[in-house]
């Protein structure tokens, strides 16, 4: 007879589509917001943590509030439900205007968090992701 020990999920287990969790976004010099995320299969067949439109709006509101004269975001139309978000800010170094967009990550109009590091400088925020068991 052998002793069977139930397997515990590894902390580094690969998330699967449908898994859920939260992400805490803290803009440097601002207040943290904790947002629900869902792991979704994206365009390229990879699974990524995603925010709803409301989650993205809450994240960008927290980021903009720190320096509203130099940070902003918006939507290209009045119907943000299926649009990419437009992000604009002055760079910290040269004061140049940075303009980019955060595209929807999948057919459900969710926004992939994997895109965040290429949109905002790391000095602007910290991000902590927690998967639910």
CNS distance restraints for C-alpha pairs under 8 A (distance, minus, plus):
assign (resid   9 and name CA) (resid  13 and name CA) 6.64 0.50 0.50
assign (resid  15 and name CA) (resid  19 and name CA) 6.44 0.50 0.50
assign (resid  15 and name CA) (resid  39 and name CA) 6.81 0.50 0.50
assign (resid  15 and name CA) (resid  47 and name CA) 7.00 0.50 0.50
assign (resid  15 and name CA) (resid  48 and name CA) 7.97 0.50 0.50
assign (resid  16 and name CA) (resid  39 and name CA) 6.46 0.50 0.50
assign (resid  16 and name CA) (resid  40 and name CA) 7.45 0.50 0.50
assign (resid  16 and name CA) (resid  47 and name CA) 6.40 0.50 0.50
assign (resid  17 and name CA) (resid  38 and name CA) 7.78 0.50 0.50
assign (resid  17 and name CA) (resid  39 and name CA) 5.07 0.50 0.50
assign (resid  17 and name CA) (resid  40 and name CA) 4.57 0.50 0.50
assign (resid  17 and name CA) (resid  41 and name CA) 5.66 0.50 0.50
assign (resid  17 and name CA) (resid  47 and name CA) 6.11 0.50 0.50
assign (resid  18 and name CA) (resid  38 and name CA) 6.29 0.50 0.50
assign (resid  18 and name CA) (resid  39 and name CA) 5.55 0.50 0.50
assign (resid  18 and name CA) (resid  40 and name CA) 6.15 0.50 0.50
assign (resid  19 and name CA) (resid  38 and name CA) 5.92 0.50 0.50
assign (resid  19 and name CA) (resid  39 and name CA) 5.24 0.50 0.50
assign (resid  19 and name CA) (resid  40 and name CA) 7.86 0.50 0.50
assign (resid  19 and name CA) (resid 131 and name CA) 7.58 0.50 0.50
assign (resid  19 and name CA) (resid 132 and name CA) 7.41 0.50 0.50
assign (resid  20 and name CA) (resid  36 and name CA) 7.46 0.50 0.50
assign (resid  20 and name CA) (resid  37 and name CA) 5.75 0.50 0.50
assign (resid  20 and name CA) (resid  38 and name CA) 4.43 0.50 0.50
assign (resid  20 and name CA) (resid  39 and name CA) 6.00 0.50 0.50
assign (resid  20 and name CA) (resid 131 and name CA) 6.10 0.50 0.50
assign (resid  20 and name CA) (resid 132 and name CA) 5.82 0.50 0.50
assign (resid  21 and name CA) (resid  36 and name CA) 5.94 0.50 0.50
assign (resid  21 and name CA) (resid  37 and name CA) 5.28 0.50 0.50
assign (resid  21 and name CA) (resid  38 and name CA) 6.39 0.50 0.50
assign (resid  21 and name CA) (resid 129 and name CA) 7.45 0.50 0.50
assign (resid  21 and name CA) (resid 130 and name CA) 5.47 0.50 0.50
assign (resid  21 and name CA) (resid 131 and name CA) 4.11 0.50 0.50
assign (resid  21 and name CA) (resid 132 and name CA) 4.79 0.50 0.50
assign (resid  22 and name CA) (resid  34 and name CA) 6.50 0.50 0.50
assign (resid  22 and name CA) (resid  35 and name CA) 5.39 0.50 0.50
assign (resid  22 and name CA) (resid  36 and name CA) 4.39 0.50 0.50
assign (resid  22 and name CA) (resid  37 and name CA) 5.20 0.50 0.50
assign (resid  22 and name CA) (resid 129 and name CA) 5.97 0.50 0.50
assign (resid  22 and name CA) (resid 130 and name CA) 5.27 0.50 0.50
assign (resid  22 and name CA) (resid 131 and name CA) 6.47 0.50 0.50
assign (resid  22 and name CA) (resid 132 and name CA) 7.77 0.50 0.50
assign (resid  23 and name CA) (resid  34 and name CA) 5.58 0.50 0.50
assign (resid  23 and name CA) (resid  35 and name CA) 5.35 0.50 0.50
assign (resid  23 and name CA) (resid  36 and name CA) 6.46 0.50 0.50
assign (resid  23 and name CA) (resid  37 and name CA) 6.69 0.50 0.50
assign (resid  23 and name CA) (resid 127 and name CA) 6.78 0.50 0.50
assign (resid  23 and name CA) (resid 128 and name CA) 5.49 0.50 0.50
assign (resid  23 and name CA) (resid 129 and name CA) 4.32 0.50 0.50
assign (resid  23 and name CA) (resid 130 and name CA) 6.07 0.50 0.50
assign (resid  24 and name CA) (resid  32 and name CA) 6.47 0.50 0.50
assign (resid  24 and name CA) (resid  33 and name CA) 5.57 0.50 0.50
assign (resid  24 and name CA) (resid  34 and name CA) 4.20 0.50 0.50
assign (resid  24 and name CA) (resid  35 and name CA) 6.31 0.50 0.50
assign (resid  24 and name CA) (resid 127 and name CA) 5.66 0.50 0.50
assign (resid  24 and name CA) (resid 128 and name CA) 5.08 0.50 0.50
assign (resid  24 and name CA) (resid 129 and name CA) 6.45 0.50 0.50
assign (resid  25 and name CA) (resid  32 and name CA) 5.55 0.50 0.50
assign (resid  25 and name CA) (resid  33 and name CA) 5.43 0.50 0.50
assign (resid  25 and name CA) (resid  34 and name CA) 6.36 0.50 0.50
assign (resid  25 and name CA) (resid  35 and name CA) 7.89 0.50 0.50
assign (resid  25 and name CA) (resid  59 and name CA) 6.68 0.50 0.50
assign (resid  25 and name CA) (resid 125 and name CA) 6.89 0.50 0.50
assign (resid  25 and name CA) (resid 126 and name CA) 6.01 0.50 0.50
assign (resid  25 and name CA) (resid 127 and name CA) 4.75 0.50 0.50
assign (resid  25 and name CA) (resid 128 and name CA) 6.70 0.50 0.50
assign (resid  26 and name CA) (resid  30 and name CA) 6.55 0.50 0.50
assign (resid  26 and name CA) (resid  31 and name CA) 6.04 0.50 0.50
assign (resid  26 and name CA) (resid  32 and name CA) 4.12 0.50 0.50
assign (resid  26 and name CA) (resid  33 and name CA) 6.46 0.50 0.50
assign (resid  26 and name CA) (resid  62 and name CA) 7.78 0.50 0.50
assign (resid  26 and name CA) (resid  63 and name CA) 7.95 0.50 0.50
assign (resid  26 and name CA) (resid 125 and name CA) 5.41 0.50 0.50
assign (resid  26 and name CA) (resid 126 and name CA) 5.26 0.50 0.50
assign (resid  26 and name CA) (resid 127 and name CA) 6.41 0.50 0.50
assign (resid  27 and name CA) (resid  31 and name CA) 6.64 0.50 0.50
assign (resid  27 and name CA) (resid  32 and name CA) 6.71 0.50 0.50
assign (resid  27 and name CA) (resid  62 and name CA) 6.60 0.50 0.50
assign (resid  27 and name CA) (resid  63 and name CA) 5.30 0.50 0.50
assign (resid  27 and name CA) (resid  66 and name CA) 7.21 0.50 0.50
assign (resid  27 and name CA) (resid 124 and name CA) 5.71 0.50 0.50
assign (resid  27 and name CA) (resid 125 and name CA) 4.12 0.50 0.50
assign (resid  27 and name CA) (resid 126 and name CA) 6.50 0.50 0.50
assign (resid  28 and name CA) (resid  66 and name CA) 7.67 0.50 0.50
assign (resid  28 and name CA) (resid 123 and name CA) 6.98 0.50 0.50
assign (resid  28 and name CA) (resid 124 and name CA) 5.24 0.50 0.50
assign (resid  28 and name CA) (resid 125 and name CA) 4.97 0.50 0.50
assign (resid  28 and name CA) (resid 126 and name CA) 7.26 0.50 0.50
assign (resid  29 and name CA) (resid  66 and name CA) 6.39 0.50 0.50
assign (resid  30 and name CA) (resid  62 and name CA) 6.98 0.50 0.50
assign (resid  30 and name CA) (resid  63 and name CA) 7.43 0.50 0.50
assign (resid  30 and name CA) (resid  65 and name CA) 7.42 0.50 0.50
assign (resid  30 and name CA) (resid  66 and name CA) 5.55 0.50 0.50
assign (resid  31 and name CA) (resid  62 and name CA) 6.82 0.50 0.50
assign (resid  32 and name CA) (resid  62 and name CA) 7.41 0.50 0.50
assign (resid  33 and name CA) (resid  58 and name CA) 7.52 0.50 0.50
assign (resid  33 and name CA) (resid  59 and name CA) 6.89 0.50 0.50
assign (resid  33 and name CA) (resid  62 and name CA) 7.18 0.50 0.50
assign (resid  35 and name CA) (resid  51 and name CA) 7.76 0.50 0.50
assign (resid  35 and name CA) (resid  55 and name CA) 5.98 0.50 0.50
assign (resid  35 and name CA) (resid  59 and name CA) 7.96 0.50 0.50
assign (resid  36 and name CA) (resid  51 and name CA) 6.99 0.50 0.50
assign (resid  36 and name CA) (resid  55 and name CA) 7.21 0.50 0.50
assign (resid  37 and name CA) (resid  49 and name CA) 5.96 0.50 0.50
assign (resid  37 and name CA) (resid  50 and name CA) 5.33 0.50 0.50
assign (resid  37 and name CA) (resid  51 and name CA) 5.21 0.50 0.50
assign (resid  37 and name CA) (resid  52 and name CA) 7.60 0.50 0.50
assign (resid  38 and name CA) (resid  49 and name CA) 5.57 0.50 0.50
assign (resid  38 and name CA) (resid  50 and name CA) 5.34 0.50 0.50
assign (resid  38 and name CA) (resid  51 and name CA) 6.86 0.50 0.50
assign (resid  39 and name CA) (resid  47 and name CA) 6.08 0.50 0.50
assign (resid  39 and name CA) (resid  48 and name CA) 5.20 0.50 0.50
assign (resid  39 and name CA) (resid  49 and name CA) 4.34 0.50 0.50
assign (resid  39 and name CA) (resid  50 and name CA) 5.96 0.50 0.50
assign (resid  40 and name CA) (resid  47 and name CA) 5.24 0.50 0.50
assign (resid  40 and name CA) (resid  48 and name CA) 5.57 0.50 0.50
assign (resid  40 and name CA) (resid  49 and name CA) 6.44 0.50 0.50
assign (resid  40 and name CA) (resid  50 and name CA) 6.65 0.50 0.50
assign (resid  40 and name CA) (resid 106 and name CA) 7.95 0.50 0.50
assign (resid  41 and name CA) (resid  45 and name CA) 5.81 0.50 0.50
assign (resid  41 and name CA) (resid  46 and name CA) 5.49 0.50 0.50
assign (resid  41 and name CA) (resid  47 and name CA) 4.29 0.50 0.50
assign (resid  41 and name CA) (resid  48 and name CA) 6.46 0.50 0.50
assign (resid  41 and name CA) (resid 106 and name CA) 7.47 0.50 0.50
assign (resid  42 and name CA) (resid  46 and name CA) 5.56 0.50 0.50
assign (resid  42 and name CA) (resid  47 and name CA) 5.95 0.50 0.50
assign (resid  42 and name CA) (resid  48 and name CA) 6.68 0.50 0.50
assign (resid  42 and name CA) (resid 105 and name CA) 5.76 0.50 0.50
assign (resid  42 and name CA) (resid 106 and name CA) 5.21 0.50 0.50
assign (resid  43 and name CA) (resid 105 and name CA) 6.63 0.50 0.50
assign (resid  43 and name CA) (resid 106 and name CA) 5.82 0.50 0.50
assign (resid  48 and name CA) (resid 112 and name CA) 6.28 0.50 0.50
assign (resid  48 and name CA) (resid 113 and name CA) 7.21 0.50 0.50
assign (resid  48 and name CA) (resid 114 and name CA) 6.77 0.50 0.50
assign (resid  49 and name CA) (resid 112 and name CA) 5.85 0.50 0.50
assign (resid  49 and name CA) (resid 113 and name CA) 5.72 0.50 0.50
assign (resid  49 and name CA) (resid 114 and name CA) 7.20 0.50 0.50
assign (resid  50 and name CA) (resid 105 and name CA) 7.72 0.50 0.50
assign (resid  50 and name CA) (resid 110 and name CA) 5.79 0.50 0.50
assign (resid  50 and name CA) (resid 111 and name CA) 5.14 0.50 0.50
assign (resid  50 and name CA) (resid 112 and name CA) 4.33 0.50 0.50
assign (resid  50 and name CA) (resid 113 and name CA) 5.62 0.50 0.50
assign (resid  51 and name CA) (resid  55 and name CA) 5.29 0.50 0.50
assign (resid  51 and name CA) (resid  56 and name CA) 5.89 0.50 0.50
assign (resid  51 and name CA) (resid 110 and name CA) 5.59 0.50 0.50
assign (resid  51 and name CA) (resid 111 and name CA) 5.11 0.50 0.50
assign (resid  51 and name CA) (resid 112 and name CA) 6.47 0.50 0.50
assign (resid  51 and name CA) (resid 113 and name CA) 7.09 0.50 0.50
assign (resid  52 and name CA) (resid  56 and name CA) 6.20 0.50 0.50
assign (resid  52 and name CA) (resid 109 and name CA) 7.46 0.50 0.50
assign (resid  52 and name CA) (resid 110 and name CA) 5.02 0.50 0.50
assign (resid  52 and name CA) (resid 111 and name CA) 6.41 0.50 0.50
assign (resid  53 and name CA) (resid  57 and name CA) 6.13 0.50 0.50
assign (resid  53 and name CA) (resid  80 and name CA) 7.67 0.50 0.50
assign (resid  53 and name CA) (resid  81 and name CA) 6.88 0.50 0.50
assign (resid  53 and name CA) (resid 109 and name CA) 7.63 0.50 0.50
assign (resid  53 and name CA) (resid 110 and name CA) 6.55 0.50 0.50
assign (resid  53 and name CA) (resid 111 and name CA) 7.20 0.50 0.50
assign (resid  54 and name CA) (resid  58 and name CA) 6.16 0.50 0.50
assign (resid  55 and name CA) (resid  59 and name CA) 6.17 0.50 0.50
assign (resid  56 and name CA) (resid  60 and name CA) 6.13 0.50 0.50
assign (resid  56 and name CA) (resid 111 and name CA) 7.14 0.50 0.50
assign (resid  57 and name CA) (resid  61 and name CA) 5.95 0.50 0.50
assign (resid  58 and name CA) (resid  62 and name CA) 6.28 0.50 0.50
assign (resid  59 and name CA) (resid  63 and name CA) 6.39 0.50 0.50
assign (resid  60 and name CA) (resid  64 and name CA) 5.97 0.50 0.50
assign (resid  60 and name CA) (resid  73 and name CA) 7.15 0.50 0.50
assign (resid  61 and name CA) (resid  65 and name CA) 6.03 0.50 0.50
assign (resid  62 and name CA) (resid  66 and name CA) 7.04 0.50 0.50
assign (resid  63 and name CA) (resid  67 and name CA) 7.76 0.50 0.50
assign (resid  63 and name CA) (resid  71 and name CA) 7.76 0.50 0.50
assign (resid  63 and name CA) (resid 124 and name CA) 7.70 0.50 0.50
assign (resid  63 and name CA) (resid 125 and name CA) 7.82 0.50 0.50
assign (resid  64 and name CA) (resid  68 and name CA) 5.20 0.50 0.50
assign (resid  64 and name CA) (resid  71 and name CA) 5.16 0.50 0.50
assign (resid  64 and name CA) (resid  72 and name CA) 5.75 0.50 0.50
assign (resid  64 and name CA) (resid  73 and name CA) 7.82 0.50 0.50
assign (resid  67 and name CA) (resid  71 and name CA) 5.95 0.50 0.50
assign (resid  68 and name CA) (resid  72 and name CA) 6.67 0.50 0.50
assign (resid  70 and name CA) (resid  89 and name CA) 5.35 0.50 0.50
assign (resid  70 and name CA) (resid  90 and name CA) 5.47 0.50 0.50
assign (resid  71 and name CA) (resid  87 and name CA) 7.90 0.50 0.50
assign (resid  71 and name CA) (resid  88 and name CA) 5.92 0.50 0.50
assign (resid  71 and name CA) (resid  89 and name CA) 4.31 0.50 0.50
assign (resid  71 and name CA) (resid  90 and name CA) 6.81 0.50 0.50
assign (resid  72 and name CA) (resid  87 and name CA) 6.11 0.50 0.50
assign (resid  72 and name CA) (resid  88 and name CA) 5.32 0.50 0.50
assign (resid  72 and name CA) (resid  89 and name CA) 6.28 0.50 0.50
assign (resid  73 and name CA) (resid  85 and name CA) 6.93 0.50 0.50
assign (resid  73 and name CA) (resid  86 and name CA) 5.36 0.50 0.50
assign (resid  73 and name CA) (resid  87 and name CA) 4.34 0.50 0.50
assign (resid  73 and name CA) (resid  88 and name CA) 5.92 0.50 0.50
assign (resid  74 and name CA) (resid  85 and name CA) 5.89 0.50 0.50
assign (resid  74 and name CA) (resid  86 and name CA) 5.25 0.50 0.50
assign (resid  74 and name CA) (resid  87 and name CA) 6.74 0.50 0.50
assign (resid  75 and name CA) (resid  79 and name CA) 7.79 0.50 0.50
assign (resid  75 and name CA) (resid  80 and name CA) 5.89 0.50 0.50
assign (resid  75 and name CA) (resid  83 and name CA) 6.60 0.50 0.50
assign (resid  75 and name CA) (resid  84 and name CA) 6.73 0.50 0.50
assign (resid  75 and name CA) (resid  85 and name CA) 5.12 0.50 0.50
assign (resid  75 and name CA) (resid  86 and name CA) 5.83 0.50 0.50
assign (resid  76 and name CA) (resid  80 and name CA) 7.76 0.50 0.50
assign (resid  76 and name CA) (resid  83 and name CA) 6.88 0.50 0.50
assign (resid  76 and name CA) (resid  84 and name CA) 7.48 0.50 0.50
assign (resid  76 and name CA) (resid  85 and name CA) 7.36 0.50 0.50
assign (resid  76 and name CA) (resid  86 and name CA) 7.16 0.50 0.50
assign (resid  77 and name CA) (resid  83 and name CA) 7.37 0.50 0.50
assign (resid  79 and name CA) (resid  83 and name CA) 7.16 0.50 0.50
assign (resid  80 and name CA) (resid  84 and name CA) 7.64 0.50 0.50
assign (resid  80 and name CA) (resid  85 and name CA) 7.87 0.50 0.50
assign (resid  81 and name CA) (resid 109 and name CA) 7.03 0.50 0.50
assign (resid  82 and name CA) (resid 104 and name CA) 7.58 0.50 0.50
assign (resid  82 and name CA) (resid 109 and name CA) 5.81 0.50 0.50
assign (resid  83 and name CA) (resid 103 and name CA) 7.48 0.50 0.50
assign (resid  83 and name CA) (resid 104 and name CA) 7.14 0.50 0.50
assign (resid  83 and name CA) (resid 109 and name CA) 7.98 0.50 0.50
assign (resid  84 and name CA) (resid 101 and name CA) 6.33 0.50 0.50
assign (resid  84 and name CA) (resid 102 and name CA) 5.46 0.50 0.50
assign (resid  84 and name CA) (resid 103 and name CA) 4.37 0.50 0.50
assign (resid  84 and name CA) (resid 104 and name CA) 5.70 0.50 0.50
assign (resid  85 and name CA) (resid 101 and name CA) 5.40 0.50 0.50
assign (resid  85 and name CA) (resid 102 and name CA) 4.96 0.50 0.50
assign (resid  85 and name CA) (resid 103 and name CA) 6.50 0.50 0.50
assign (resid  86 and name CA) (resid  99 and name CA) 7.34 0.50 0.50
assign (resid  86 and name CA) (resid 100 and name CA) 5.94 0.50 0.50
assign (resid  86 and name CA) (resid 101 and name CA) 4.24 0.50 0.50
assign (resid  86 and name CA) (resid 102 and name CA) 6.32 0.50 0.50
assign (resid  87 and name CA) (resid  99 and name CA) 5.80 0.50 0.50
assign (resid  87 and name CA) (resid 100 and name CA) 5.30 0.50 0.50
assign (resid  87 and name CA) (resid 101 and name CA) 5.53 0.50 0.50
assign (resid  87 and name CA) (resid 102 and name CA) 7.34 0.50 0.50
assign (resid  88 and name CA) (resid  97 and name CA) 6.86 0.50 0.50
assign (resid  88 and name CA) (resid  98 and name CA) 5.49 0.50 0.50
assign (resid  88 and name CA) (resid  99 and name CA) 4.48 0.50 0.50
assign (resid  88 and name CA) (resid 100 and name CA) 6.48 0.50 0.50
assign (resid  89 and name CA) (resid  97 and name CA) 5.69 0.50 0.50
assign (resid  89 and name CA) (resid  98 and name CA) 5.31 0.50 0.50
assign (resid  89 and name CA) (resid  99 and name CA) 6.80 0.50 0.50
assign (resid  90 and name CA) (resid  95 and name CA) 5.18 0.50 0.50
assign (resid  90 and name CA) (resid  96 and name CA) 5.36 0.50 0.50
assign (resid  90 and name CA) (resid  97 and name CA) 4.49 0.50 0.50
assign (resid  90 and name CA) (resid  98 and name CA) 5.91 0.50 0.50
assign (resid  91 and name CA) (resid  95 and name CA) 4.95 0.50 0.50
assign (resid  91 and name CA) (resid  96 and name CA) 5.40 0.50 0.50
assign (resid  91 and name CA) (resid  97 and name CA) 6.25 0.50 0.50
assign (resid  91 and name CA) (resid  98 and name CA) 6.44 0.50 0.50
assign (resid 100 and name CA) (resid 119 and name CA) 6.86 0.50 0.50
assign (resid 101 and name CA) (resid 119 and name CA) 7.68 0.50 0.50
assign (resid 102 and name CA) (resid 111 and name CA) 7.31 0.50 0.50
assign (resid 102 and name CA) (resid 115 and name CA) 7.26 0.50 0.50
assign (resid 102 and name CA) (resid 119 and name CA) 7.51 0.50 0.50
assign (resid 103 and name CA) (resid 111 and name CA) 6.69 0.50 0.50
assign (resid 104 and name CA) (resid 109 and name CA) 5.27 0.50 0.50
assign (resid 104 and name CA) (resid 110 and name CA) 5.50 0.50 0.50
assign (resid 104 and name CA) (resid 111 and name CA) 4.79 0.50 0.50
assign (resid 104 and name CA) (resid 112 and name CA) 7.07 0.50 0.50
assign (resid 105 and name CA) (resid 109 and name CA) 6.65 0.50 0.50
assign (resid 105 and name CA) (resid 110 and name CA) 5.71 0.50 0.50
assign (resid 105 and name CA) (resid 111 and name CA) 5.10 0.50 0.50
assign (resid 105 and name CA) (resid 112 and name CA) 5.30 0.50 0.50
assign (resid 106 and name CA) (resid 110 and name CA) 6.18 0.50 0.50
assign (resid 106 and name CA) (resid 111 and name CA) 7.69 0.50 0.50
assign (resid 112 and name CA) (resid 116 and name CA) 7.82 0.50 0.50
assign (resid 115 and name CA) (resid 119 and name CA) 6.62 0.50 0.50
assign (resid 116 and name CA) (resid 120 and name CA) 6.19 0.50 0.50
assign (resid 117 and name CA) (resid 121 and name CA) 6.70 0.50 0.50
assign (resid 117 and name CA) (resid 122 and name CA) 6.66 0.50 0.50
assign (resid 120 and name CA) (resid 124 and name CA) 6.68 0.50 0.50
assign (resid 121 and name CA) (resid 125 and name CA) 7.69 0.50 0.50
assign (resid 122 and name CA) (resid 126 and name CA) 7.20 0.50 0.50
